């Protein structure tokens, strides 16, 4: 058995990504999703210009927050894809509500 055959079989068995092999379809379906252990989660990427504000209202230790991750509560891939958009919208609403209620951003929002 040659070394290249061993390397190939190991790389196929232990894929880094959870994206299905059909990357054209799979990459689109997995956008903003990740698999942690056996369950799926959704990832909301905070825009760069708002990371300090979001970090402050969420109480991040570093003062910056570049993403918010929430579990989708399912192990089933199809259910996760169906629930992804609703979960992202819920995160957006939570972030917006906290930013509006925060005293430092309230003055900024009302002045525009």
Secondary structure, DSSP 8 states (H G I E B T S, - for coil): --HHHHHHHHHHHS-S--S-S-HHHHHHHTTTEEEETTEEEEEEE--GGGHHHHHHHHT-TTS---EEEEE-S-S-HHHHHHHHHHHHHHHHHHHHHHHHHSHHHHHHHHT-
